[in-house]
C-alpha cells in the first residue's frame, strides 16, 4: 500500500478501479513534408483548427446548459486562443517555410508557449494546462486519434493522470468516473473549477506517482483530506468502505438541516453565510439555508474576457445574486486580482513577487475608472436588496480612505441620476494583511463591518505560500501568531460594536469552527458545500465549551499542537464529523 498527498479541490471519498492515462501525449509521425505537399498540409492544418473550434464550441454550449455561462467561459478562452492570428501564423509559417508537418508545428509552438507559462509564478502556471488542452485537441484532429479510454467506459473507475484538461473533465460521465487525481495542478485551475461545478471528487498536485500504479488496480481517493491510496490493504479498505457508508448517512442528515437555523445547543444564534464565485451558486446557498452571501468573489467577470466587463455586465451578475437571495444580505467584494491577470491593462513591470505587488485594492486605486465601473454596478444592485461592499487587501488607512472616497463619489453621481438605493451602502474591509490585523483598533472605526480573510492572513503572517508544496507544512491557520491576530481583530470589532466575519477556508474546517466560536465570532461565511456541516457543528456545541477550547488553544506555542488538540476536541464535542 502506498499513499500520496495532494491538494483536495473537490470533496468526496471513492474506492474503485484505477484508469491510468499515459502522460506521453501523441507521437508525431513525421517531422518534414515534401515541398509539393506543403499547400495540402496547410489546408489540413486549417481544417483541423476549424474542427477543433467547433468541438470546443459544442463543449462550451453543453457546459453552459449544465452549469451556466461562467463555466462555459473557460472554453470561450480556448476559442479566443485558437483565433489568435499571431499564434496561428507562427504554426503555419513552420509548415510553409521549414516544411514541418502540421503535427510537429502544432506541438513545437504550443509546447513552447506552455513552457513559458509553467515557469511563471502563481496562477499563471495554470494557463499551461489550457494550452496543452488545445494542443491535444488539434493533434487529435490531425492524427485521427483520441484518448479512447475516456470514451468507452463501461464500469466505474477513478481516473489517474499526469494532468487533465478542463474539456476532458467536462466530458466525464459521472456514472462511470467517480473521481480523479493528477500529478500537477492547483486549486485555482480551470480543471479544478469544472470538477467543483460537476461535484466530482478530485485531488491535484500530488507530484509523481503514476509509475507506482497500473491500470485495474484498486485505489482509494480521499478528496476530503487530499490523499490517494494505491493498492490498499484490507484494514484500510474496510475503513474507507465504512467512511463511504457513514458519508451517505451524513449527507441525508445534513440535507435535513437545510431549513434549520445555525444555533448553538445553548441557544446562541450564529449567522451562517455562503462564499460564492459564480452567480448560480447563490441559489445553492439559499436552498441550503444560508443567511446570506458573506463573500461574493467577482474575479471571474474579469478573467472570462480579454476586455474589461462593462457596468451592465457587472450589474446583471450582481442583480442575479441579490434576487436569488430573496432579501438576505449579499456582500460583494471588489476585484481581488493582480495586474498580471488583467489582459486589457499594460503588462506590469514587476514580476518577481506579484503577491506583494500591484494587486486588489492597490490596482483598483491605480485604475479608478475601472474601479468606478464596478462600484456603480454594486450600488445599482443595492437598490434590489441588502447589499454591502467589501474592499480587499487593505494594508493602510490611506488606501481605505481613498477607496471610500471613490465610493462616495460614485454614490453621489448615481443619486444625481436618480439611481441607487435610498439608504447608504454599508462598507467593509478585508483584514487579511498583518498590518491591518495589528492596527485593527484604527481600521475598525472606519468601516461598517470587517471580514477576516484567513487564507491570505495566514500566508502573509507566516511567509508561506499556500500553493507551494515546498512550504506547505508551514502554512497553518492554527499557528499561534495567526490566532493572536484573529483574537485582536475580533476583540476590536466587538469593542467598537462592528460586525465581524471570517470568510477564509478555516471557517469550513470542522475542528476550527469551535475555536472561532470560542474566540467570539458569531458570523461565519463558508463554501456552499460546507454550510450544512458547519451548521451541524454549531447545533451540537455550547458557547462555554467553545470558549474553554479557545482559551486552551491560545495557550499553546505550536500550530501543529493546536490542530491536533482541536481535532480531538471536535471528536469529543461533536462525535465524528463528515470529514
URUR-V122977 format. One record per residue. N is the residue number from 1. RES is the residue in one letter. SS is DSSP state (a for helix, b for strand, c for the rest). Layout:
N RES SS
N RES SS
//
This chain:
1 X c
2 X b
3 X b
4 X b
5 X b
6 X c
7 X b
8 X b
9 X b
10 X b
11 X c
12 X c
13 X b
14 X b
15 X b
16 X b
17 X b
18 X b
19 X b
20 X b
21 X c
22 X c
23 X c
24 X c
25 X c
26 X c
27 X c
28 X c
29 X c
30 X c
31 X c
32 X b
33 X c
34 X c
35 X a
36 X a
37 X a
38 X a
39 X a
40 X a
41 X a
42 X a
43 X a
44 X a
45 X a
46 X a
47 X a
48 X a
49 X a
50 X a
51 X a
52 X a
53 X a
54 X a
55 X a
56 X a
57 X a
58 X a
59 X a
60 X a
61 X a
62 X a
63 X a
64 X a
65 X a
66 X a
67 X a
68 X c
69 X a
70 X a
71 X a
72 X a
73 X a
74 X a
75 X a
76 X a
77 X a
78 X a
79 X a
80 X a
81 X a
82 X c
83 X c
84 X c
85 X a
86 X a
87 X a
88 X a
89 X a
90 X a
91 X a
92 X a
93 X a
94 X a
95 X a
96 X a
97 X a
98 X a
99 X c
100 X b
101 X c
102 X a
103 X a
104 X a
105 X a
106 X a
107 X a
108 X a
109 X a
110 X a
111 X a
112 X a
113 X a
114 X a
115 X a
116 X a
117 X a
118 X a
119 X c
120 X c
121 X c
122 X a
123 X a
124 X a
125 X a
126 X a
127 X a
128 X a
129 X a
130 X a
131 X a
132 X a
133 X a
134 X a
135 X a
136 X a
137 X a
138 X a
139 X a
140 X a
141 X a
142 X a
143 X a
144 X c
145 X c
146 X c
147 X c
148 X a
149 X a
150 X a
151 X a
152 X c
153 X c
154 X c
155 X c
156 X c
157 X b
158 X b
159 X b
160 X b
161 X b
162 X c
163 X c
164 X c
165 X c
166 X a
167 X a
168 X a
169 X a
170 X a
171 X c
172 X c
173 X c
174 X c
175 X c
176 X c
177 X b
178 X b
179 X b
180 X b
181 X b
182 X b
183 X c
184 X c
185 X c
186 X c
187 X c
188 X c
189 X c
190 X a
191 X a
192 X a
193 X a
194 X a
195 X a
196 X a
197 X a
198 X a
199 X c
200 X c
201 X c
202 X b
203 X b
204 X b
205 X c
206 X c
207 X c
208 X c
209 X c
210 X a
211 X a
212 X a
213 X c
214 X c
215 X c
216 X c
217 X c
218 X b
219 X b
220 X b
221 X b
222 X b
223 X c
224 X c
225 X c
226 X c
227 X b
228 X b
229 X b
230 X b
231 X c
232 X c
233 X c
234 X a
235 X a
236 X a
237 X a
238 X a
239 X a
240 X a
241 X a
242 X a
243 X a
244 X a
245 X a
246 X a
247 X a
248 X a
249 X a
250 X a
251 X a
252 X a
253 X a
254 X a
255 X a
256 X c
257 X c
258 X c
259 X c
260 X c
261 X c
262 X c
263 X b
264 X c
265 X c
266 X c
267 X c
268 X c
269 X b
270 X c
271 X b
272 X b
273 X b
274 X b
275 X b
276 X b
277 X c
278 X c
279 X c
280 X c
281 X a
282 X a
283 X a
284 X a
285 X a
286 X a
287 X a
288 X c
289 X c
290 X c
291 X c
292 X b
293 X b
294 X b
295 X b
296 X b
297 X c
298 X c
299 X c
300 X a
301 X a
302 X a
303 X a
304 X c
305 X c
306 X c
307 X c
308 X c
309 X c
310 X c
311 X a
312 X a
313 X a
314 X a
315 X a
316 X a
317 X a
318 X a
319 X a
320 X a
321 X a
322 X a
323 X a
324 X a
325 X c
326 X c
327 X c
328 X c
329 X b
330 X b
331 X b
332 X b
333 X b
334 X c
335 X c
336 X c
337 X c
338 X b
339 X a
340 X a
341 X a
342 X c
343 X c
344 X c
345 X c
346 X c
347 X c
348 X c
349 X c
350 X c
351 X c
352 X c
353 X c
354 X a
355 X a
356 X a
357 X c
358 X c
359 X b
360 X a
361 X a
362 X a
363 X a
364 X a
365 X a
366 X a
367 X c
368 X a
369 X a
370 X a
371 X a
372 X a
373 X a
374 X a
375 X a
376 X a
377 X a
378 X a
379 X a
380 X a
381 X a
382 X c
383 X c
384 X c
385 X c
386 X c
387 X b
388 X b
389 X b
390 X b
391 X b
392 X c
393 X c
394 X c
395 X c
396 X c
397 X a
398 X a
399 X a
400 X a
401 X a
402 X a
403 X a
404 X a
405 X a
406 X a
407 X a
408 X a
409 X a
410 X a
411 X a
412 X a
413 X a
414 X a
415 X a
416 X a
417 X c
418 X c
419 X c
420 X c
421 X c
422 X c
423 X c
424 X c
425 X c
426 X b
427 X b
428 X b
429 X b
430 X b
431 X b
432 X c
433 X c
434 X a
435 X a
436 X a
437 X a
438 X a
439 X c
440 X a
441 X a
442 X a
443 X a
444 X a
445 X a
446 X a
447 X c
448 X c
449 X b
450 X b
451 X b
452 X b
453 X c
454 X a
455 X a
456 X a
457 X a
458 X a
459 X a
460 X a
461 X a
462 X a
463 X c
464 X c
465 X c
466 X c
467 X c
468 X c
469 X a
470 X a
471 X a
472 X c
473 X c
474 X c
475 X c
476 X c
477 X c
478 X c
479 X c
480 X a
481 X a
482 X a
483 X a
484 X a
485 X a
486 X a
487 X a
488 X a
489 X a
490 X a
491 X a
492 X a
493 X a
494 X a
495 X a
496 X c
497 X c
498 X c
499 X b
500 X b
501 X b
502 X b
503 X c
504 X c
505 X a
506 X a
507 X a
508 X a
509 X c
510 X a
511 X a
512 X a
513 X a
514 X a
515 X a
516 X a
517 X a
518 X a
519 X c
520 X c
521 X c
522 X c
523 X b
524 X b
525 X b
526 X b
527 X b
528 X a
529 X a
530 X a
531 X a
532 X a
533 X a
534 X a
535 X a
536 X a
537 X a
538 X a
539 X c
540 X c
541 X c
542 X c
543 X a
544 X a
545 X a
546 X a
547 X a
548 X a
549 X a
550 X a
551 X a
552 X a
553 X a
554 X a
555 X c
556 X c
557 X c
558 X c
559 X a
560 X a
561 X a
562 X a
563 X a
564 X a
565 X a
566 X a
567 X a
568 X a
569 X a
570 X a
571 X a
572 X a
573 X a
574 X a
575 X c
576 X c
577 X c
578 X c
579 X c
//
